[in-house]
Amino acid sequence: MARIDNGDTLTDFILQPGWKLTDDGYGLRTLNATFKTDKASTFDFVRGDPFVVAAYNYCLLHKQTATFDVLGIQSQNCDFIGISPDVNGGEYTNPQVNASNGLTAENITSHPNFFEADAAYTGGVIAGKVYTQEAYSPLVTGLDPITGKPNKVKGWIGESGACFENVEGGRFVGFIDPDFPTLYGKTQYLASTTSYSGFLYINKDNAYVQAFQNYLGVTSSTNDWNGNLPEIIPTYLGTTFTAAGSGFDQLLLSQVNFDDFGELVKVMYEVRYSRVGWSDQVYVPAP
């Protein structure tokens, strides 16, 4: 049966009732809408086109699908994405952050109580900085030219049987005194480790997009890298991060990834937290 048309020809795409707007609670809004026309075409919309309802024209076209029925009517299903103008001026969403806390094996010489006493540890300093020469060191300097056997020399011993190559410390040989069974032969300890991972959406022309890339590997004592980034660590976890004693920054931006969503960029990042801080001899602090 032939199609019978009445009224005006649908030469333009007409928005259909039932379009849907979703807010993720952090400022990202996604909108799904269907348009109909009987014009013979495939895609008349272009990625980045604003939604036709003025109140939501900050939502821009991300992707679309066209279907054609037996009567020649084209249905265009469109997905729009945007940032609520009520959140950070519509420039970026609030970050969604996860925190991971655990223990990991570290070299015991990196322990904060190894060379200098840390008041947080009640058992006394581990190795200290004052060493005396004692005869039971297993250090070997070479072979005796007469006997051909290893020459055993005196080592420099600190606290808990910690043995070093010389009076200034030098290479740490190990814990060699069995009178200290909790440390004897130990080379590692379990250190606490904390990392934060999160993501947010940013308008692609916003300076924060490039700032994330530029600040990779940079440390900070604030949750916004001294105002150079958004607050990527929630304020309920703290706003200042400075290690007691050393004064080093405790936050390090350790990973940054990007996904393109048309006019928006999804930025995924990871931040490493250090209780003793990141040395400014090794890492660049945020300006």
C-alpha positions as CSV (number, residue, x, y, z in Angstrom):
1,M,0.0,0.0,0.0
2,A,1.3,3.4,-1.0
3,R,2.1,6.0,1.7
4,I,-0.4,8.9,1.9
5,D,1.1,12.2,3.2
6,N,-1.0,14.8,4.9
7,G,0.2,18.2,6.1
8,D,3.6,19.6,5.8
9,T,6.5,17.5,4.6
10,L,9.0,16.8,7.5
11,T,11.9,18.4,5.7
12,D,13.5,19.3,9.0
13,F,14.4,17.0,12.0
14,I,11.6,17.3,14.5
15,L,12.4,16.6,18.2
16,Q,10.2,13.8,19.5
17,P,8.6,13.7,23.0
18,G,10.3,11.5,25.6
19,W,13.9,12.8,25.4
20,K,15.8,12.0,28.6
21,L,18.3,14.0,30.7
22,T,20.6,12.3,33.2
23,D,22.9,13.9,35.8
24,D,25.6,11.8,37.4
25,G,25.7,13.9,40.6
26,Y,29.1,15.4,39.9
27,G,28.1,17.8,37.2
28,L,28.1,15.6,34.1
29,R,24.9,15.6,32.1
30,T,24.0,13.2,29.3
31,L,21.0,13.7,27.1
32,N,19.3,11.2,24.8
33,A,16.8,12.4,22.2
34,T,15.2,11.2,19.0
35,F,14.4,13.4,15.9
36,K,12.3,12.4,12.9
37,T,12.2,13.5,9.3
38,D,11.2,12.1,5.9
39,K,14.1,13.9,4.2
40,A,16.3,11.5,2.3
41,S,19.6,11.9,4.2
42,T,21.8,10.1,6.6
43,F,23.3,12.4,9.2
44,D,22.4,16.1,9.2
45,F,23.8,16.7,12.7
46,V,27.5,17.3,13.3
47,R,29.4,16.3,16.4
48,G,29.5,19.3,18.7
49,D,26.1,20.6,17.7
50,P,24.1,22.0,20.7
51,F,20.8,20.5,21.8
52,V,17.9,22.3,20.3
53,V,16.2,23.2,23.7
54,A,17.8,26.5,24.8
55,A,17.8,25.6,28.5
56,Y,20.1,22.6,27.8
57,N,22.1,23.9,24.8
58,Y,25.3,23.4,26.8
59,C,24.8,19.6,26.0
60,L,26.6,19.0,22.7
61,L,26.2,16.1,20.3
62,H,28.6,13.2,21.0
63,K,27.3,10.4,18.8
64,Q,24.2,9.5,16.7
65,T,22.4,6.6,15.0
66,A,20.0,6.8,12.1
67,T,17.2,4.3,11.3
68,F,14.8,4.2,8.3
69,D,11.4,2.6,8.4
70,V,9.4,1.1,5.6
71,L,7.5,4.4,5.1
72,G,10.6,6.4,4.5
73,I,10.6,8.1,7.9
74,Q,14.1,8.6,9.3
75,S,14.7,8.5,13.0
76,Q,17.8,10.0,14.4
77,N,18.8,8.9,17.9
78,C,21.3,11.3,19.4
79,D,23.5,11.4,22.5
80,F,24.5,14.7,23.9
81,I,26.9,15.4,26.7
82,G,27.7,18.5,28.7
83,I,28.6,20.0,32.1
84,S,26.0,21.6,34.3
85,P,26.5,25.4,34.4
86,D,25.8,25.2,38.1
87,V,29.0,23.1,38.7
88,N,32.3,25.0,38.5
89,G,30.8,27.4,36.0
90,G,30.2,24.6,33.6
91,E,34.0,24.3,32.9
92,Y,34.7,21.0,34.7
93,T,32.9,18.4,36.8
94,N,33.7,17.6,40.4
95,P,36.2,14.7,40.6
96,Q,35.1,11.2,41.4
97,V,37.8,9.8,43.6
98,N,38.7,6.4,45.0
99,A,41.4,5.8,47.7
100,S,43.5,2.6,48.0
101,N,45.4,1.9,51.3
102,G,47.6,-1.1,52.0
103,L,51.1,-2.3,52.7
104,T,54.0,-3.0,50.4
105,A,57.6,-4.4,50.8
106,E,60.3,-1.7,50.9
107,N,64.0,-1.8,51.5
108,I,64.5,-1.4,55.3
109,T,67.1,1.3,54.8
110,S,64.3,3.6,53.6
111,H,62.5,3.2,56.9
112,P,61.9,6.6,58.5
113,N,63.3,5.2,61.8
114,F,66.4,3.6,60.3
115,F,69.1,6.3,60.7
116,E,67.3,8.9,62.9
117,A,64.9,8.2,65.7
118,D,61.3,8.9,64.9
119,A,59.1,9.6,67.9
120,A,56.3,7.5,66.4
121,Y,58.3,4.3,67.0
122,T,58.7,3.4,70.6
123,G,61.4,0.7,70.2
124,G,64.3,3.0,69.5
125,V,66.2,3.8,66.3
126,I,66.9,0.8,64.1
127,A,70.5,1.4,62.9
128,G,71.4,4.9,64.0
129,K,74.4,7.0,62.8
130,V,77.1,6.0,65.3
131,Y,79.0,2.9,64.5
132,T,81.8,1.0,66.3
133,Q,84.2,-1.5,64.9
134,E,83.6,-5.1,66.0
135,A,85.3,-8.3,65.0
136,Y,82.4,-10.6,64.1
137,S,81.6,-8.9,60.9
138,P,81.3,-11.2,57.9
139,L,82.8,-8.6,55.5
140,V,85.3,-10.0,53.0
141,T,88.0,-7.8,51.5
142,G,89.7,-10.4,49.3
143,L,91.8,-13.5,49.6
144,D,94.8,-14.0,51.9
145,P,97.9,-14.2,49.7
146,I,99.4,-17.0,51.8
147,T,96.4,-19.2,52.9
148,G,94.2,-18.4,49.9
149,K,91.3,-18.1,52.3
150,P,89.0,-15.0,52.5
151,N,90.3,-12.2,54.7
152,K,87.6,-11.3,57.3
153,V,87.8,-7.8,58.6
154,K,86.1,-5.9,61.4
155,G,82.8,-4.3,60.4
156,W,81.2,-1.1,61.7
157,I,78.2,-2.0,63.8
158,G,75.3,0.3,64.8
159,E,72.2,-0.4,66.7
160,S,70.4,-3.8,66.5
161,G,73.5,-5.5,64.9
162,A,73.2,-3.3,61.8
163,C,76.5,-3.7,59.9
164,F,78.1,-1.1,57.5
165,E,81.2,-1.0,55.4
166,N,82.9,1.9,57.2
167,V,82.6,4.3,60.1
168,E,80.7,6.8,57.9
169,G,78.1,4.2,57.1
170,G,78.8,3.3,53.5
171,R,77.0,0.2,52.1
172,F,74.6,-1.4,54.5
173,V,75.7,-5.1,54.8
174,G,72.7,-6.3,56.9
175,F,71.7,-7.3,60.4
176,I,74.3,-9.8,61.5
177,D,73.7,-10.2,65.3
178,P,71.4,-13.0,66.3
179,D,70.9,-11.3,69.6
180,F,68.3,-9.2,67.7
181,P,66.1,-12.0,66.2
182,T,63.4,-9.6,65.0
183,L,65.9,-7.9,62.7
184,Y,68.5,-10.6,62.1
185,G,68.9,-11.2,58.3
186,K,66.0,-8.9,57.4
187,T,66.3,-6.7,54.3
188,Q,62.7,-5.4,53.9
189,Y,59.8,-4.2,55.9
190,L,56.1,-3.6,55.1
191,A,55.4,0.1,54.5
192,S,52.0,1.7,54.3
193,T,51.1,2.9,50.8
194,T,48.2,5.1,49.8
195,S,47.1,6.0,46.3
196,Y,44.2,8.1,45.0
197,S,42.6,7.5,41.6
198,G,39.9,9.6,40.1
199,F,38.4,11.2,37.0
200,L,36.6,14.3,35.9
201,Y,35.3,15.9,32.7
202,I,36.8,19.2,31.4
203,N,35.9,21.4,28.5
204,K,38.7,20.7,26.0
205,D,39.7,24.4,25.6
206,N,40.1,24.8,29.4
207,A,43.7,25.3,30.5
208,Y,43.3,22.5,33.1
209,V,43.5,19.9,30.3
210,Q,47.1,20.7,29.4
211,A,47.9,21.4,33.1
212,F,47.2,17.8,34.0
213,Q,49.8,16.7,31.4
214,N,52.3,19.3,32.4
215,Y,52.1,18.4,36.1
216,L,52.7,14.7,35.7
217,G,55.5,13.8,38.1
218,V,55.2,17.0,40.1
219,T,54.6,17.0,43.8
220,S,52.3,19.2,45.9
221,S,51.5,20.0,49.5
222,T,47.9,21.1,48.5
223,N,45.1,19.2,46.9
224,D,45.0,21.5,43.9
225,W,48.8,21.8,43.1
226,N,48.8,25.4,44.4
227,G,45.8,26.3,42.3
228,N,47.2,24.9,39.0
229,L,44.7,22.0,39.0
230,P,41.2,21.5,40.3
231,E,40.9,20.0,43.8
232,I,41.5,16.5,42.7
233,I,41.8,15.2,46.3
234,P,38.5,15.7,48.2
235,T,38.8,18.3,51.0
236,Y,37.5,15.7,53.5
237,L,40.8,13.9,53.0
238,G,42.7,17.1,53.7
239,T,43.8,20.3,52.0
240,T,47.5,20.5,53.0
241,F,49.9,17.6,52.7
242,T,53.4,18.3,54.2
243,A,55.5,15.7,55.8
244,A,56.4,16.4,59.5
245,G,60.1,16.8,60.0
246,S,61.3,16.9,56.3
247,G,58.7,19.4,55.1
248,F,58.5,17.6,51.8
249,D,55.3,17.5,49.7
250,Q,53.3,14.3,50.3
251,L,51.3,14.2,47.0
252,L,52.7,13.1,43.6
253,L,50.7,13.2,40.4
254,S,51.8,9.8,39.1
255,Q,49.5,9.0,36.1
256,V,47.3,11.0,33.7
257,N,45.1,9.6,30.9
258,F,42.7,11.3,28.5
259,D,39.5,10.2,26.7
260,D,37.9,12.4,24.0
261,F,34.2,13.1,24.3
262,G,33.7,15.6,21.6
263,E,33.9,19.0,23.2
264,L,34.7,17.4,26.6
265,V,37.8,15.6,27.7
266,K,37.6,12.9,30.4
267,V,40.8,13.1,32.5
268,M,41.7,10.0,34.6
269,Y,44.5,10.4,37.1
270,E,46.4,8.8,39.9
271,V,48.0,10.4,42.9
272,R,50.6,8.7,45.1
273,Y,50.8,9.7,48.8
274,S,54.0,9.4,50.9
275,R,54.0,9.7,54.7
276,V,57.6,10.9,54.6
277,G,57.1,13.1,51.6
278,W,58.7,13.2,48.1
279,S,62.3,14.6,48.2
280,D,62.7,17.9,46.3
281,Q,66.1,16.7,45.2
282,V,64.3,14.0,43.1
283,Y,60.9,15.4,42.3
284,V,59.9,18.9,41.2
285,P,57.4,20.7,43.6
286,A,54.4,22.6,42.2
287,P,55.2,26.3,41.8
